[in-house]
């Protein structure tokens, strides 16, 4: 759960600064994780984007 949250937080920042097509590897690095962990939690860019958008509404 902590890794997932770190990825969502890093993605929110990256997507805010670079748009939807922000590179995913820097998101994983910013979260202090590897690409494999990112893809384990979010197998697609759309899944990550959805988490970034829906989390504040929950």
C-alpha distance matrix in Angstrom:
0.0 3.8 5.5 5.1 6.3 8.7 10.0 10.7 12.4 14.3 15.3 16.5 18.7 19.9 20.8 22.5 24.5 25.3 24.9 23.3 24.6 22.8 22.3 18.9 19.5 19.8 16.5 14.8 17.1 16.5 12.8 14.1 13.0 15.3 16.3 15.3 11.6 12.2 14.2 12.1 9.5 12.5 15.8 18.0 18.6 19.1 15.6 14.2 17.1 16.4 12.9 14.6 17.4 16.0 13.2 16.0 18.0 15.6
3.8 0.0 3.8 5.4 5.2 6.2 8.7 10.0 10.6 12.3 14.2 15.4 16.9 18.4 19.8 21.2 22.9 24.0 24.1 23.0 24.1 21.9 21.3 18.1 18.2 17.9 14.9 13.1 14.8 13.8 10.1 11.2 11.0 13.9 15.6 15.3 11.6 12.1 15.0 13.5 11.2 13.9 17.3 19.2 19.3 20.3 17.2 15.0 17.7 17.7 14.1 14.8 18.0 17.3 14.1 16.4 18.9 17.0
5.5 3.8 0.0 3.8 5.4 5.1 6.2 8.7 9.9 10.6 12.1 14.2 15.6 16.3 17.9 19.8 21.2 21.8 22.1 20.7 21.4 19.2 18.2 14.8 14.7 14.8 11.9 9.7 11.7 11.4 7.7 8.7 7.6 10.3 11.8 11.6 7.9 8.5 11.6 10.4 8.5 11.2 14.4 16.4 16.5 18.0 15.1 12.8 15.9 16.5 13.2 14.0 17.5 17.3 14.7 17.3 20.0 18.5
5.1 5.4 3.8 0.0 3.8 5.5 5.2 6.3 8.7 10.0 10.5 12.2 14.5 15.2 16.0 18.1 20.0 20.4 20.1 18.4 19.5 17.7 17.3 13.9 14.8 15.1 11.7 10.3 13.1 12.6 9.1 11.2 10.0 12.0 12.3 12.2 8.6 7.9 10.4 9.5 6.5 8.7 12.2 13.9 13.9 14.9 11.8 9.7 12.7 12.9 9.5 10.8 14.1 13.8 11.5 14.4 16.8 15.4
6.3 5.2 5.4 3.8 0.0 3.8 5.4 5.1 6.1 8.5 9.7 10.5 12.5 14.1 15.1 16.4 18.5 19.6 19.4 18.3 19.9 17.9 18.0 15.1 16.1 15.5 11.9 11.4 13.7 12.0 8.8 11.5 11.5 14.1 14.9 15.4 11.9 10.8 13.7 13.2 10.1 11.5 15.3 16.3 15.6 16.2 13.5 10.9 13.0 13.2 9.5 9.7 13.0 12.7 9.7 11.9 14.8 13.6
8.7 6.2 5.1 5.5 3.8 0.0 3.8 5.5 5.2 6.1 8.5 9.9 10.9 12.3 14.1 15.4 16.8 18.0 18.4 17.8 18.9 16.3 16.0 13.3 13.6 12.6 9.3 8.7 10.2 8.4 5.1 8.0 8.6 11.7 12.9 14.1 10.9 9.8 13.4 13.5 11.1 12.4 15.9 16.7 15.7 17.1 14.9 11.7 13.8 15.0 11.8 11.1 14.8 15.3 12.6 14.3 17.6 16.9
10.0 8.7 6.2 5.2 5.4 3.8 0.0 3.8 5.5 5.1 5.9 8.5 10.0 10.3 11.7 13.9 15.2 15.7 15.8 14.7 15.5 13.2 12.8 9.9 10.8 10.4 6.7 6.4 9.1 8.0 5.4 8.6 8.1 10.1 10.3 11.8 9.0 6.9 10.2 11.1 8.7 9.2 12.5 13.1 11.9 13.7 11.7 8.4 10.8 12.5 9.7 9.3 13.1 14.1 12.2 14.4 17.4 17.1
10.7 10.0 8.7 6.3 5.1 5.5 3.8 0.0 3.8 5.5 5.0 6.0 8.7 9.8 10.2 11.9 14.1 14.9 14.4 13.3 15.0 13.2 13.8 11.4 13.2 12.6 8.8 9.7 12.3 10.6 8.5 12.1 11.9 13.8 13.5 14.9 12.2 9.6 12.3 13.1 10.0 9.7 13.3 13.2 11.6 12.3 10.5 7.1 8.5 9.7 6.7 5.7 9.5 10.5 8.6 10.7 13.7 13.8
12.4 10.6 9.9 8.7 6.1 5.2 5.5 3.8 0.0 3.8 5.4 5.2 6.5 8.8 10.0 10.7 12.6 14.3 14.5 14.3 16.1 13.7 14.6 12.8 14.1 12.4 9.0 10.4 12.0 9.2 7.7 11.4 12.4 14.9 15.3 17.2 14.5 12.2 15.3 16.3 13.4 13.3 16.8 16.5 14.5 15.4 14.0 10.5 11.1 12.7 9.9 7.7 11.0 12.4 10.1 10.9 14.5 14.9
14.3 12.3 10.6 10.0 8.5 6.1 5.1 5.5 3.8 0.0 3.8 5.5 5.3 6.2 8.6 9.9 10.8 11.9 12.9 12.9 13.9 11.0 11.4 9.8 10.8 8.7 5.5 7.5 8.8 5.9 5.7 9.4 10.5 12.6 12.9 15.5 13.3 10.9 14.1 15.8 13.6 13.1 16.2 15.7 13.4 15.2 14.3 10.6 11.4 13.8 11.7 9.5 12.9 15.0 13.2 14.2 17.7 18.3
15.3 14.2 12.1 10.5 9.7 8.5 5.9 5.0 5.4 3.8 0.0 3.8 5.3 4.9 5.8 8.1 9.7 10.0 10.0 9.4 10.7 8.4 9.5 8.0 10.3 9.0 5.6 8.3 10.6 8.7 8.6 12.2 12.3 13.6 12.8 15.2 13.5 10.3 12.8 14.9 12.6 11.1 13.9 12.8 10.1 11.6 11.3 7.5 7.8 10.7 9.3 7.0 10.3 12.8 12.0 13.3 16.3 17.4
16.5 15.4 14.2 12.2 10.5 9.9 8.5 6.0 5.2 5.5 3.8 0.0 3.8 5.6 5.3 6.0 8.6 10.0 9.6 9.8 12.1 10.2 12.3 11.5 13.9 12.2 9.1 11.9 13.7 11.1 11.1 14.8 15.5 17.1 16.5 18.9 16.9 13.7 16.1 18.0 15.2 13.8 16.8 15.3 12.4 13.0 12.8 9.3 8.3 10.6 9.3 5.8 8.4 11.2 10.3 10.6 13.8 15.4
18.7 16.9 15.6 14.5 12.5 10.9 10.0 8.7 6.5 5.3 5.3 3.8 0.0 3.8 5.6 5.1 6.2 8.5 9.5 10.9 12.5 9.8 11.9 11.8 13.5 10.9 8.6 11.9 12.6 9.6 10.7 14.1 15.5 17.3 17.1 19.9 18.2 15.2 18.0 20.1 17.7 16.4 19.2 17.8 14.7 15.9 16.0 12.4 11.5 14.2 13.0 9.6 12.0 14.9 13.8 13.6 17.0 18.7
19.9 18.4 16.3 15.2 14.1 12.3 10.3 9.8 8.8 6.2 4.9 5.6 3.8 0.0 3.8 5.4 5.2 5.7 7.2 8.5 9.2 6.2 8.2 8.8 10.7 8.3 6.7 10.4 11.3 9.1 10.9 14.0 14.9 15.8 15.0 18.2 17.1 13.9 16.3 19.0 17.1 15.4 17.6 15.8 12.5 14.3 15.1 11.5 10.7 14.1 13.6 10.6 13.0 16.2 15.8 16.1 19.2 20.9
20.8 19.8 17.9 16.0 15.1 14.1 11.7 10.2 10.0 8.6 5.8 5.3 5.6 3.8 0.0 3.8 5.5 5.2 4.5 5.3 7.4 5.8 9.0 9.8 12.7 11.1 9.2 12.8 14.4 12.6 13.7 17.1 17.4 18.1 16.7 19.5 18.5 15.0 16.7 19.4 17.3 14.9 16.9 14.6 10.9 12.0 13.3 10.2 8.3 11.7 11.9 8.9 10.4 14.0 14.4 14.7 17.3 19.4
22.5 21.2 19.8 18.1 16.4 15.4 13.9 11.9 10.7 9.9 8.1 6.0 5.1 5.4 3.8 0.0 3.8 5.9 5.8 8.1 10.4 9.0 12.2 13.3 15.8 13.6 11.9 15.5 16.5 14.0 15.3 18.8 19.8 20.9 20.0 22.8 21.5 18.1 20.2 22.7 20.3 18.2 20.5 18.2 14.6 15.2 16.3 13.3 11.0 13.8 13.9 10.3 11.2 14.8 14.9 14.2 17.0 19.5
24.5 22.9 21.2 20.0 18.5 16.8 15.2 14.1 12.6 10.8 9.7 8.6 6.2 5.2 5.5 3.8 0.0 3.8 6.1 9.3 10.3 8.2 11.2 13.1 14.9 12.3 11.6 15.4 15.7 13.3 15.6 18.6 19.8 20.7 19.9 23.2 22.3 19.0 21.2 24.0 22.0 20.0 22.0 19.7 16.0 17.3 18.7 15.6 13.7 16.9 17.0 13.5 14.8 18.4 18.4 17.8 20.7 23.1
25.3 24.0 21.8 20.4 19.6 18.0 15.7 14.9 14.3 11.9 10.0 10.0 8.5 5.7 5.2 5.9 3.8 0.0 3.8 6.9 7.0 5.2 8.5 11.1 13.3 11.4 11.2 14.9 15.6 14.0 16.3 19.1 19.8 20.0 18.6 21.9 21.5 18.1 19.7 22.9 21.3 18.8 20.3 17.6 13.9 15.5 17.5 14.7 12.9 16.4 17.0 14.1 15.4 19.0 19.5 19.6 22.1 24.5
24.9 24.1 22.1 20.1 19.4 18.4 15.8 14.4 14.5 12.9 10.0 9.6 9.5 7.2 4.5 5.8 6.1 3.8 0.0 3.8 5.5 5.8 9.6 11.6 14.6 13.4 12.5 16.1 17.5 16.1 17.7 20.8 21.0 21.1 19.2 22.1 21.7 18.1 19.2 22.3 20.5 17.6 18.9 15.9 12.1 12.9 15.2 12.9 10.4 13.7 15.0 12.2 12.8 16.6 17.7 17.9 19.9 22.5
23.3 23.0 20.7 18.4 18.3 17.8 14.7 13.3 14.3 12.9 9.4 9.8 10.9 8.5 5.3 8.1 9.3 6.9 3.8 0.0 3.8 5.6 8.9 10.2 13.7 13.5 12.1 15.2 17.3 16.4 17.4 20.6 20.1 19.8 17.5 20.0 19.7 15.9 16.5 19.6 17.8 14.6 15.6 12.4 8.6 9.2 11.9 10.1 7.5 10.9 12.7 10.7 11.3 14.8 16.4 17.2 18.9 21.2
24.6 24.1 21.4 19.5 19.9 18.9 15.5 15.0 16.1 13.9 10.7 12.1 12.5 9.2 7.4 10.4 10.3 7.0 5.5 3.8 0.0 3.8 6.3 8.5 11.7 11.9 11.5 14.4 16.3 16.1 17.5 20.2 19.5 18.6 16.0 18.8 19.2 15.5 15.8 19.3 18.3 15.0 15.4 12.2 8.7 10.4 13.2 11.5 10.0 13.6 15.2 13.6 14.7 18.1 19.4 20.5 22.4 24.4
22.8 21.9 19.2 17.7 17.9 16.3 13.2 13.2 13.7 11.0 8.4 10.2 9.8 6.2 5.8 9.0 8.2 5.2 5.8 5.6 3.8 0.0 3.8 6.3 9.1 8.5 8.3 11.5 12.9 12.5 14.3 16.9 16.6 16.1 14.1 17.2 17.4 13.9 15.0 18.4 17.4 14.7 15.6 13.1 9.6 12.0 14.0 11.4 10.5 14.4 15.1 13.1 15.0 18.3 18.9 19.9 22.4 24.1
22.3 21.3 18.2 17.3 18.0 16.0 12.8 13.8 14.6 11.4 9.5 12.3 11.9 8.2 9.0 12.2 11.2 8.5 9.6 8.9 6.3 3.8 0.0 3.8 5.8 6.2 7.1 9.5 10.7 11.4 13.3 15.2 14.4 13.3 11.1 14.4 15.1 12.0 13.0 16.6 16.3 13.9 14.3 12.4 9.7 12.9 14.5 12.0 12.3 16.0 16.4 14.9 17.4 20.3 20.6 22.1 24.7 26.0
18.9 18.1 14.8 13.9 15.1 13.3 9.9 11.4 12.8 9.8 8.0 11.5 11.8 8.8 9.8 13.3 13.1 11.1 11.6 10.2 8.5 6.3 3.8 0.0 3.8 5.5 5.1 6.5 8.8 9.9 10.8 12.7 11.3 10.2 7.8 10.9 11.4 8.2 9.4 12.9 12.6 10.5 11.3 10.1 8.0 11.5 12.2 9.6 11.0 14.4 14.2 13.4 16.3 18.7 18.7 20.7 23.2 24.1
19.5 18.2 14.7 14.8 16.1 13.6 10.8 13.2 14.1 10.8 10.3 13.9 13.5 10.7 12.7 15.8 14.9 13.3 14.6 13.7 11.7 9.1 5.8 3.8 0.0 3.8 5.3 5.2 6.3 8.6 10.0 10.7 9.4 7.7 6.0 9.8 10.7 8.5 10.2 13.4 13.8 12.6 13.2 12.8 11.4 15.1 15.3 12.7 14.5 17.8 17.1 16.3 19.5 21.8 21.3 23.3 26.1 26.6
19.8 17.9 14.8 15.1 15.5 12.6 10.4 12.6 12.4 8.7 9.0 12.2 10.9 8.3 11.1 13.6 12.3 11.4 13.4 13.5 11.9 8.5 6.2 5.5 3.8 0.0 3.8 5.4 4.9 5.9 8.5 9.6 9.7 9.4 9.0 12.7 12.8 10.6 13.0 15.9 15.7 14.7 16.0 15.4 13.3 16.6 16.9 13.7 14.9 18.3 17.4 15.8 19.1 21.6 20.8 22.2 25.3 26.1
16.5 14.9 11.9 11.7 11.9 9.3 6.7 8.8 9.0 5.5 5.6 9.1 8.6 6.7 9.2 11.9 11.6 11.2 12.5 12.1 11.5 8.3 7.1 5.1 5.3 3.8 0.0 3.8 5.4 5.1 6.3 8.7 8.6 9.2 8.7 11.9 11.1 8.4 11.3 13.8 12.8 11.9 13.9 13.4 11.3 14.2 14.0 10.5 11.9 15.1 13.8 12.3 15.7 18.0 17.0 18.6 21.7 22.4
14.8 13.1 9.7 10.3 11.4 8.7 6.4 9.7 10.4 7.5 8.3 11.9 11.9 10.4 12.8 15.5 15.4 14.9 16.1 15.2 14.4 11.5 9.5 6.5 5.2 5.4 3.8 0.0 3.8 5.5 5.1 6.3 5.1 5.5 5.7 8.8 7.8 6.1 9.4 11.4 11.1 11.1 13.0 13.5 12.4 15.5 14.5 11.5 13.8 16.5 14.8 14.2 17.8 19.5 18.2 20.3 23.3 23.4
17.1 14.8 11.7 13.1 13.7 10.2 9.1 12.3 12.0 8.8 10.6 13.7 12.6 11.3 14.4 16.5 15.7 15.6 17.5 17.3 16.3 12.9 10.7 8.8 6.3 4.9 5.4 3.8 0.0 3.8 5.3 4.9 5.5 6.4 8.0 11.2 10.5 9.7 12.8 14.8 14.6 14.9 16.6 17.1 15.8 18.9 18.2 15.0 17.0 19.9 18.1 17.0 20.6 22.5 21.0 22.6 25.9 26.0
16.5 13.8 11.4 12.6 12.0 8.4 8.0 10.6 9.2 5.9 8.7 11.1 9.6 9.1 12.6 14.0 13.3 14.0 16.1 16.4 16.1 12.5 11.4 9.9 8.6 5.9 5.1 5.5 3.8 0.0 3.8 5.4 7.5 9.5 11.0 14.0 12.6 11.2 14.7 16.5 15.5 15.6 18.0 18.1 16.2 19.0 18.2 14.6 16.1 18.9 16.9 15.1 18.7 20.7 18.9 20.0 23.5 23.9
12.8 10.1 7.7 9.1 8.8 5.1 5.4 8.5 7.7 5.7 8.6 11.1 10.7 10.9 13.7 15.3 15.6 16.3 17.7 17.4 17.5 14.3 13.3 10.8 10.0 8.5 6.3 5.1 5.3 3.8 0.0 3.8 5.4 8.5 10.2 12.5 10.2 9.2 13.0 14.0 12.7 13.6 16.4 17.1 15.8 18.2 16.7 13.3 15.4 17.6 15.0 13.9 17.6 19.0 16.8 18.4 21.8 21.6
14.1 11.2 8.7 11.2 11.5 8.0 8.6 12.1 11.4 9.4 12.2 14.8 14.1 14.0 17.1 18.8 18.6 19.1 20.8 20.6 20.2 16.9 15.2 12.7 10.7 9.6 8.7 6.3 4.9 5.4 3.8 0.0 3.8 7.1 10.1 12.0 10.1 10.4 14.0 14.7 14.3 15.6 18.0 19.2 18.3 21.0 19.5 16.3 18.7 20.9 18.3 17.6 21.3 22.6 20.3 21.9 25.3 24.9
13.0 11.0 7.6 10.0 11.5 8.6 8.1 11.9 12.4 10.5 12.3 15.5 15.5 14.9 17.4 19.8 19.8 19.8 21.0 20.1 19.5 16.6 14.4 11.3 9.4 9.7 8.6 5.1 5.5 7.5 5.4 3.8 0.0 3.8 6.9 8.3 6.5 7.4 10.7 11.3 11.4 13.0 14.9 16.6 16.3 19.2 17.4 14.7 17.7 19.7 17.3 17.2 21.0 22.0 20.1 22.3 25.4 24.7
15.3 13.9 10.3 12.0 14.1 11.7 10.1 13.8 14.9 12.6 13.6 17.1 17.3 15.8 18.1 20.9 20.7 20.0 21.1 19.8 18.6 16.1 13.3 10.2 7.7 9.4 9.2 5.5 6.4 9.5 8.5 7.1 3.8 0.0 3.8 5.4 5.5 6.6 9.0 10.1 11.3 12.4 13.4 15.1 15.3 18.5 17.1 14.9 17.9 20.2 18.3 18.5 22.2 23.4 22.0 24.5 27.3 26.8
16.3 15.6 11.8 12.3 14.9 12.9 10.3 13.5 15.3 12.9 12.8 16.5 17.1 15.0 16.7 20.0 19.9 18.6 19.2 17.5 16.0 14.1 11.1 7.8 6.0 9.0 8.7 5.7 8.0 11.0 10.2 10.1 6.9 3.8 0.0 3.8 5.4 5.0 6.2 8.5 10.1 10.2 10.5 11.9 12.2 15.6 14.6 12.8 15.8 18.2 16.9 17.4 20.8 22.2 21.3 24.0 26.5 26.3
15.3 15.3 11.6 12.2 15.4 14.1 11.8 14.9 17.2 15.5 15.2 18.9 19.9 18.2 19.5 22.8 23.2 21.9 22.1 20.0 18.8 17.2 14.4 10.9 9.8 12.7 11.9 8.8 11.2 14.0 12.5 12.0 8.3 5.4 3.8 0.0 3.8 5.4 5.2 6.0 8.7 9.7 9.5 12.0 13.4 16.4 14.8 13.7 17.2 18.9 17.5 18.7 22.0 22.8 22.0 25.0 27.2 26.5
11.6 11.6 7.9 8.6 11.9 10.9 9.0 12.2 14.5 13.3 13.5 16.9 18.2 17.1 18.5 21.5 22.3 21.5 21.7 19.7 19.2 17.4 15.1 11.4 10.7 12.8 11.1 7.8 10.5 12.6 10.2 10.1 6.5 5.5 5.4 3.8 0.0 3.8 5.5 5.0 6.4 8.4 9.7 12.3 13.4 16.0 13.7 12.3 15.9 17.2 15.2 16.5 20.0 20.4 19.1 22.2 24.5 23.5
12.2 12.1 8.5 7.9 10.8 9.8 6.9 9.6 12.2 10.9 10.3 13.7 15.2 13.9 15.0 18.1 19.0 18.1 18.1 15.9 15.5 13.9 12.0 8.2 8.5 10.6 8.4 6.1 9.7 11.2 9.2 10.4 7.4 6.6 5.0 5.4 3.8 0.0 3.8 5.5 5.4 5.8 7.6 9.4 9.9 12.6 10.7 8.8 12.3 14.0 12.4 13.4 16.8 17.6 16.7 19.7 22.0 21.5
14.2 15.0 11.6 10.4 13.7 13.4 10.2 12.3 15.3 14.1 12.8 16.1 18.0 16.3 16.7 20.2 21.2 19.7 19.2 16.5 15.8 15.0 13.0 9.4 10.2 13.0 11.3 9.4 12.8 14.7 13.0 14.0 10.7 9.0 6.2 5.2 5.5 3.8 0.0 3.8 5.4 4.8 4.5 7.1 8.9 11.4 9.7 9.2 12.7 14.1 13.2 14.9 17.8 18.5 18.2 21.5 23.3 22.7
12.1 13.5 10.4 9.5 13.2 13.5 11.1 13.1 16.3 15.8 14.9 18.0 20.1 19.0 19.4 22.7 24.0 22.9 22.3 19.6 19.3 18.4 16.6 12.9 13.4 15.9 13.8 11.4 14.8 16.5 14.0 14.7 11.3 10.1 8.5 6.0 5.0 5.5 3.8 0.0 3.8 5.7 6.0 9.6 11.9 13.6 11.0 11.0 14.7 15.3 13.8 16.1 19.0 18.9 18.3 21.8 23.4 22.2
9.5 11.2 8.5 6.5 10.1 11.1 8.7 10.0 13.4 13.6 12.6 15.2 17.7 17.1 17.3 20.3 22.0 21.3 20.5 17.8 18.3 17.4 16.3 12.6 13.8 15.7 12.8 11.1 14.6 15.5 12.7 14.3 11.4 11.3 10.1 8.7 6.4 5.4 5.4 3.8 0.0 3.8 6.4 9.1 10.8 11.9 8.7 8.3 12.1 12.2 10.3 12.7 15.6 15.3 14.5 18.1 19.6 18.5
12.5 13.9 11.2 8.7 11.5 12.4 9.2 9.7 13.3 13.1 11.1 13.8 16.4 15.4 14.9 18.2 20.0 18.8 17.6 14.6 15.0 14.7 13.9 10.5 12.6 14.7 11.9 11.1 14.9 15.6 13.6 15.6 13.0 12.4 10.2 9.7 8.4 5.8 4.8 5.7 3.8 0.0 3.8 5.5 7.1 8.2 5.5 5.4 9.1 9.7 8.8 11.1 13.6 14.0 14.0 17.4 18.8 18.3
15.8 17.3 14.4 12.2 15.3 15.9 12.5 13.3 16.8 16.2 13.9 16.8 19.2 17.6 16.9 20.5 22.0 20.3 18.9 15.6 15.4 15.6 14.3 11.3 13.2 16.0 13.9 13.0 16.6 18.0 16.4 18.0 14.9 13.4 10.5 9.5 9.7 7.6 4.5 6.0 6.4 3.8 0.0 3.8 7.1 8.5 6.8 8.0 11.1 11.8 11.9 14.2 16.3 16.8 17.3 20.8 21.9 21.5
18.0 19.2 16.4 13.9 16.3 16.7 13.1 13.2 16.5 15.7 12.8 15.3 17.8 15.8 14.6 18.2 19.7 17.6 15.9 12.4 12.2 13.1 12.4 10.1 12.8 15.4 13.4 13.5 17.1 18.1 17.1 19.2 16.6 15.1 11.9 12.0 12.3 9.4 7.1 9.6 9.1 5.5 3.8 0.0 3.8 5.2 5.2 6.7 8.7 9.9 11.1 12.8 14.5 15.6 16.8 19.9 20.9 21.2
18.6 19.3 16.5 13.9 15.6 15.7 11.9 11.6 14.5 13.4 10.1 12.4 14.7 12.5 10.9 14.6 16.0 13.9 12.1 8.6 8.7 9.6 9.7 8.0 11.4 13.3 11.3 12.4 15.8 16.2 15.8 18.3 16.3 15.3 12.2 13.4 13.4 9.9 8.9 11.9 10.8 7.1 7.1 3.8 0.0 3.8 5.4 5.2 6.1 8.5 10.0 10.6 12.3 14.2 15.5 18.1 19.5 20.3
19.1 20.3 18.0 14.9 16.2 17.1 13.7 12.3 15.4 15.2 11.6 13.0 15.9 14.3 12.0 15.2 17.3 15.5 12.9 9.2 10.4 12.0 12.9 11.5 15.1 16.6 14.2 15.5 18.9 19.0 18.2 21.0 19.2 18.5 15.6 16.4 16.0 12.6 11.4 13.6 11.9 8.2 8.5 5.2 3.8 0.0 3.8 5.4 5.0 6.0 8.6 9.8 10.4 11.9 14.0 16.6 17.2 18.2
15.6 17.2 15.1 11.8 13.5 14.9 11.7 10.5 14.0 14.3 11.3 12.8 16.0 15.1 13.3 16.3 18.7 17.5 15.2 11.9 13.2 14.0 14.5 12.2 15.3 16.9 14.0 14.5 18.2 18.2 16.7 19.5 17.4 17.1 14.6 14.8 13.7 10.7 9.7 11.0 8.7 5.5 6.8 5.2 5.4 3.8 0.0 3.8 5.5 5.1 6.3 8.7 10.0 10.5 11.9 15.1 15.8 16.1
14.2 15.0 12.8 9.7 10.9 11.7 8.4 7.1 10.5 10.6 7.5 9.3 12.4 11.5 10.2 13.3 15.6 14.7 12.9 10.1 11.5 11.4 12.0 9.6 12.7 13.7 10.5 11.5 15.0 14.6 13.3 16.3 14.7 14.9 12.8 13.7 12.3 8.8 9.2 11.0 8.3 5.4 8.0 6.7 5.2 5.4 3.8 0.0 3.8 5.4 5.1 6.3 8.7 10.1 10.6 13.5 15.1 15.6
17.1 17.7 15.9 12.7 13.0 13.8 10.8 8.5 11.1 11.4 7.8 8.3 11.5 10.7 8.3 11.0 13.7 12.9 10.4 7.5 10.0 10.5 12.3 11.0 14.5 14.9 11.9 13.8 17.0 16.1 15.4 18.7 17.7 17.9 15.8 17.2 15.9 12.3 12.7 14.7 12.1 9.1 11.1 8.7 6.1 5.0 5.5 3.8 0.0 3.8 5.4 5.1 6.2 8.6 10.2 12.3 13.7 15.0
16.4 17.7 16.5 12.9 13.2 15.0 12.5 9.7 12.7 13.8 10.7 10.6 14.2 14.1 11.7 13.8 16.9 16.4 13.7 10.9 13.6 14.4 16.0 14.4 17.8 18.3 15.1 16.5 19.9 18.9 17.6 20.9 19.7 20.2 18.2 18.9 17.2 14.0 14.1 15.3 12.2 9.7 11.8 9.9 8.5 6.0 5.1 5.4 3.8 0.0 3.8 5.4 5.1 5.9 8.3 10.8 11.3 12.3
12.9 14.1 13.2 9.5 9.5 11.8 9.7 6.7 9.9 11.7 9.3 9.3 13.0 13.6 11.9 13.9 17.0 17.0 15.0 12.7 15.2 15.1 16.4 14.2 17.1 17.4 13.8 14.8 18.1 16.9 15.0 18.3 17.3 18.3 16.9 17.5 15.2 12.4 13.2 13.8 10.3 8.8 11.9 11.1 10.0 8.6 6.3 5.1 5.4 3.8 0.0 3.8 5.4 5.3 5.7 8.9 10.2 10.4
14.6 14.8 14.0 10.8 9.7 11.1 9.3 5.7 7.7 9.5 7.0 5.8 9.6 10.6 8.9 10.3 13.5 14.1 12.2 10.7 13.6 13.1 14.9 13.4 16.3 15.8 12.3 14.2 17.0 15.1 13.9 17.6 17.2 18.5 17.4 18.7 16.5 13.4 14.9 16.1 12.7 11.1 14.2 12.8 10.6 9.8 8.7 6.3 5.1 5.4 3.8 0.0 3.8 5.9 5.9 7.6 9.9 11.1
17.4 18.0 17.5 14.1 13.0 14.8 13.1 9.5 11.0 12.9 10.3 8.4 12.0 13.0 10.4 11.2 14.8 15.4 12.8 11.3 14.7 15.0 17.4 16.3 19.5 19.1 15.7 17.8 20.6 18.7 17.6 21.3 21.0 22.2 20.8 22.0 20.0 16.8 17.8 19.0 15.6 13.6 16.3 14.5 12.3 10.4 10.0 8.7 6.2 5.1 5.4 3.8 0.0 3.8 5.9 6.7 7.8 10.0
16.0 17.3 17.3 13.8 12.7 15.3 14.1 10.5 12.4 15.0 12.8 11.2 14.9 16.2 14.0 14.8 18.4 19.0 16.6 14.8 18.1 18.3 20.3 18.7 21.8 21.6 18.0 19.5 22.5 20.7 19.0 22.6 22.0 23.4 22.2 22.8 20.4 17.6 18.5 18.9 15.3 14.0 16.8 15.6 14.2 11.9 10.5 10.1 8.6 5.9 5.3 5.9 3.8 0.0 3.8 5.7 5.4 6.7
13.2 14.1 14.7 11.5 9.7 12.6 12.2 8.6 10.1 13.2 12.0 10.3 13.8 15.8 14.4 14.9 18.4 19.5 17.7 16.4 19.4 18.9 20.6 18.7 21.3 20.8 17.0 18.2 21.0 18.9 16.8 20.3 20.1 22.0 21.3 22.0 19.1 16.7 18.2 18.3 14.5 14.0 17.3 16.8 15.5 14.0 11.9 10.6 10.2 8.3 5.7 5.9 5.9 3.8 0.0 3.8 5.4 5.4
16.0 16.4 17.3 14.4 11.9 14.3 14.4 10.7 10.9 14.2 13.3 10.6 13.6 16.1 14.7 14.2 17.8 19.6 17.9 17.2 20.5 19.9 22.1 20.7 23.3 22.2 18.6 20.3 22.6 20.0 18.4 21.9 22.3 24.5 24.0 25.0 22.2 19.7 21.5 21.8 18.1 17.4 20.8 19.9 18.1 16.6 15.1 13.5 12.3 10.8 8.9 7.6 6.7 5.7 3.8 0.0 3.8 5.6
18.0 18.9 20.0 16.8 14.8 17.6 17.4 13.7 14.5 17.7 16.3 13.8 17.0 19.2 17.3 17.0 20.7 22.1 19.9 18.9 22.4 22.4 24.7 23.2 26.1 25.3 21.7 23.3 25.9 23.5 21.8 25.3 25.4 27.3 26.5 27.2 24.5 22.0 23.3 23.4 19.6 18.8 21.9 20.9 19.5 17.2 15.8 15.1 13.7 11.3 10.2 9.9 7.8 5.4 5.4 3.8 0.0 3.8
15.6 17.0 18.5 15.4 13.6 16.9 17.1 13.8 14.9 18.3 17.4 15.4 18.7 20.9 19.4 19.5 23.1 24.5 22.5 21.2 24.4 24.1 26.0 24.1 26.6 26.1 22.4 23.4 26.0 23.9 21.6 24.9 24.7 26.8 26.3 26.5 23.5 21.5 22.7 22.2 18.5 18.3 21.5 21.2 20.3 18.2 16.1 15.6 15.0 12.3 10.4 11.1 10.0 6.7 5.4 5.6 3.8 0.0
